[in-house]
Amino acid sequence: MDSQSYRRARQAHWDELANRLDRWKGWGAYYHRRLAEIHRFLIAPGQRVIEIGCAQGDLLAAVRPAIGVGVDFSVEMVRRAAKRHPKLRFIQADAHDLQSLGETFDVIILSDLVNDLWDVQRVLQQLSRLSIPRTRVILNFYSRLWELPLALAECLRLGRPTLHQNWLTVEDMYGLLRLADFEVIQRWEEVLCPLPIPFLAALSNRYLVRLWPLKMLALTNFLVAQPRAQRRPSDTEPMVSVVIPARNEAGNISDIFTRTPELGRGTELVFVEGHSTDNTYGAIEKAIAEHPERRCKLIKQSGVGKGDAVRLGFSESSGEILMILDADLTVSPEDLYRFHEALCSGKGEFANGVRLVYPMEKQAMRFINLLGNKFFSLAFSWLLGQPVKDTLCGTKALWKSDYARIAADRSYFGDFDPFGDFDLLFGAAKLRLKIVEVPIRYGERTYGATNIQRWKHGWLLLKMIAVAAARIKFV
């Protein structure tokens, strides 16, 4: 069969399927409800979303887009979709030929589509014209392990009839996305039990499917991809705001001014002083007066905790890139250029410092703290779906526009983080930002004493793992 014959057969197949949907009964309805739940979690409401292969448009409508466009090969499917969801726009077109679409989107959905395509690579290449650098492509496709069970379900009329399928592996899709100039940010498995069996379906699809080796038996694979990284043009260099929470750090203030580099169009130093007993506030005022060439802000913290200080500093920052620098200077201010480069090069959208790559100075981190960091890094890498080697490094960087999205959705996790690190990490993971790790050297504190209380804060971190598990992993 050539491509034209395949497309004609596919057109007839989907038109006939559309006419049978009203009387079709089987396990497929439960499976598609579960897919809708997953996509609602992945896609924040109010975005520009296009679904290629939208069928009746139910999945597209479920994610509550501000602008929603559905594309399907079947005339009958498009007619039905427009009738069911009049606030959305539906277009009859072939996924292999999308030149007529002159729009770009925040999210592109391909749900159970690549299994049916004649030329997967060509369709993926079409997506570049619909994308901006921050576009997310969300794909799900059947696992090859389910080829025989799905064929049996079709024979028993328990599922929808299908054409001959492309049984693609995850590795196949990684390669095809690379050829189309996309890179995968995250991958995982979903739907261990596609039948609406009380208790068992919920247990399997929310919990057991996250565990190895059961996840290898899942029905569908999910991938989230983005256009391959490109460096920002030199004429659009961003301004950088470095937020510096400072409590009892008077002896380090002078070095912060002399050692913090000017980045991009310039660096703004935003000090948030938090109830010090050693005249830190006065030391910052004096340093600001001595350095009129530097952009500076000094804010008196009314709340408590580093997390509160970071949120206050971010809200008062003017830069397009937001960074955090701990005032104890255990992370060198000179290393901030690495975080700037990670974001401006497009290699990452959230830059997280890592202290566990290079050897540390002798007293930089106590042994029990080091063990705790390694445990939490393994736990959070599994929970967040991206490698996070050092969860507690205070130095982080992200775009202000992304922080605004994290702050807007903060109620999803609640106000639980006294450090500020996990509030940002959880928010970045939920938005599917590309987290990149920046190795830095971790030095000894030369002034003052740490504000970390190992056992008290260790217990808080365990509670944060529970929050992340409930709100990110087991949803």
C-alpha positions, -999 to 999 in steps of 0.1 A, spaced: 0 0 0 14 34 -9 9 66 11 -22 78 -10 -39 45 -7 -32 45 31 -46 79 35 -78 71 16 -82 40 37 -76 60 69 -102 86 58 -129 60 52 -120 42 85 -124 73 106 -155 85 89 -171 51 95 -158 51 131 -174 85 137 -208 72 126 -205 43 150 -194 62 181 -228 69 195 -236 32 197 -201 20 205 -197 5 240 -164 -8 254 -134 -2 276 -122 27 255 -144 53 272 -127 48 306 -92 49 289 -100 82 272 -113 97 305 -80 88 321 -61 104 293 -82 136 298 -73 136 335 -36 133 327 -37 161 301 -56 184 325 -27 180 350 0 186 324 -16 217 308 -25 248 328 -58 264 318 -59 294 295 -31 284 270 -31 283 232 -35 246 225 -37 226 192 -45 189 190 -35 170 159 -58 141 154 -85 156 177 -114 132 168 -145 146 185 -125 172 204 -133 160 239 -96 159 250 -90 194 236 -120 207 254 -109 190 287 -77 211 290 -97 244 290 -76 263 265 -79 301 259 -75 293 222 -82 257 212 -77 244 176 -84 208 167 -72 192 135 -85 159 121 -84 140 89 -120 129 90 -147 153 78 -173 136 99 -151 138 131 -146 176 125 -183 181 120 -191 163 152 -164 181 172 -176 215 160 -212 206 172 -200 192 206 -176 221 213 -187 253 196 -163 275 215 -133 257 199 -121 258 163 -118 226 142 -101 221 109 -102 192 85 -66 186 74 -40 159 70 -14 159 97 12 153 70 5 187 55 -1 216 79 13 245 59 -20 263 59 -19 268 96 -3 302 102 -4 302 140 18 292 169 8 274 201 19 270 237 10 233 237 7 207 208 -11 175 216 -6 142 197 -26 117 216 -26 81 202 -18 96 168 17 84 159 6 48 159 -17 56 129 5 78 108 21 69 74 51 91 80 58 100 116 89 120 109 72 142 84 43 150 108 68 159 136 87 182 112 54 199 105 51 209 142 81 233 140 59 258 121 34 257 149 60 262 177 78 289 196 109 282 217 87 275 248 61 253 231 55 219 247 47 189 225 28 162 245 27 128 229 12 95 241 13 63 222 6 26 228 33 4 242 44 -24 219 37 -49 247 0 -43 242 -1 -52 205 -17 -86 210 -41 -75 239 -54 -47 218 -59 -69 188 -78 -94 209 -99 -65 223 -108 -55 188 -118 -90 178 -141 -92 209 -155 -57 201 -142 -44 234 -123 -15 218 -124 7 187 -114 -9 154 -80 3 142 -59 3 111 -26 -14 109 -5 2 137 30 16 139 43 -2 171 69 24 181 92 21 211 101 50 233 136 49 217 120 51 182 102 83 193 133 98 208 151 93 175 122 107 154 119 137 176 156 144 173 154 142 135 126 168 137 147 191 159 128 184 191 143 172 224 125 152 251 122 168 285 103 140 303 90 105 297 68 81 318 42 54 315 5 56 322 -26 33 324 -18 -1 338 -55 -12 340 -76 2 310 -108 -14 323 -132 5 347 -128 -21 375 -137 -5 409 -107 0 432 -83 -19 410 -83 7 382 -76 36 406 -49 16 425 -32 5 393 -34 37 374 -25 61 402 0 41 422 12 8 408 20 22 374 47 45 390 66 15 403 92 -6 386 87 -32 371 50 -28 369 53 5 350 69 -15 321 35 -32 316 16 1 311 -6 6 280 6 40 270 39 59 269 40 97 275 67 121 262 70 158 267 92 175 242 103 210 232 120 226 202 158 221 203 175 248 223 186 280 205 206 308 219 189 341 224 201 369 200 228 391 214 207 422 210 181 408 234 204 402 264 183 402 296 187 421 328 195 400 358 181 404 394 201 386 421 180 382 452 202 379 484 184 368 516 206 381 544 202 374 581 232 380 604 256 382 574 271 417 580 307 404 574 299 392 539 281 422 524 312 440 511 324 409 492 290 405 476 293 440 460 328 435 448 325 398 436 290 397 420 295 401 382 275 423 358 255 400 336 235 406 304 223 442 303 232 446 339 228 430 374 204 443 400 213 433 436 181 428 457 189 424 494 162 411 517 173 416 553 156 393 578 156 403 615 194 403 620 211 409 653 245 419 639 236 452 620 234 435 586 209 461 575 233 489 583 261 471 565 240 468 533 230 505 535 267 515 539 278 493 509 250 507 487 263 542 495 299 532 487 289 516 453 266 541 435 275 524 402 256 493 412 218 488 408 206 479 443 174 475 464 172 469 501 140 454 516 132 448 553 116 414 556 84 414 577 79 377 575 103 349 585 123 323 567 144 322 536 114 311 514 95 342 525 126 364 518 130 349 483 94 354 474 95 390 486 127 397 467 114 382 435 82 403 437 104 435 439 129 425 412 131 443 379 152 418 359 140 393 332 162 366 349 158 359 386 187 344 406 192 335 443 226 340 460 230 330 496 247 358 516 270 333 533 290 331 501 296 294 503 287 295 466 310 320 448 292 350 433 316 347 403 298 314 394 265 332 386 276 336 350 272 299 346 235 301 355 230 331 332 246 311 303 225 280 310 193 301 305 204 324 277 218 295 257 184 277 258 200 246 274 177 250 304 147 270 317 154 264 354 191 263 365 197 245 398 231 246 415 249 214 424 274 212 452 280 175 450 301 172 419 334 189 429 353 182 462 341 204 490 363 224 515 368 205 547 340 222 568 317 232 540 291 204 547 288 181 576 288 143 568 252 138 580 241 168 558 258 152 528 240 119 534 207 137 537 214 156 504 221 124 485 190 107 499 167 137 490 183 140 455 174 104 447 139 108 461 132 141 443 147 130 410 122 101 410 93 123 421 99 152 397 108 131 367 140 150 360 175 146 375 180 168 406 213 159 421 213 186 448 179 197 461 192 221 488 217 242 469 205 277 475 216 291 442 190 289 415 180 309 384 149 311 362 130 335 339 108 360 356 79 350 333 82 314 344 83 325 381 51 344 375 35 311 363 48 292 393 36 319 417 1 319 401 -2 282 407 13 281 442 -19 272 459 -17 238 442 11 228 466 3 252 494 26 275 515 47 248 531 83 255 522 105 276 546 135 274 524 121 285 490 140 257 471 112 232 469 85 258 461 105 266 430 115 230 421 79 217 425 65 246 404 91 241 377 84 204 375 47 209 373 51 234 345 74 209 327 103 234 326 136 219 315 157 217 347 194 219 341 220 213 368 250 237 371 279 222 391 296 247 414 322 245 441 310 247 477 332 266 502 334 270 539 315 298 556 339 325 567 316 346 588 286 339 610 268 306 616 244 285 595 207 291 599 199 255 591 187 232 618 195 197 606 169 175 624 140 200 624 145 209 588 152 173 578 117 164 591 102 192 570 120 178 540 104 144 545 70 161 547 78 178 514 85 144 498 50 134 508 36 166 493 55 160 460 43 124 459 7 133 464 6 164 441 30 154 413 37 117 412 6 99 422 -21 121 405 
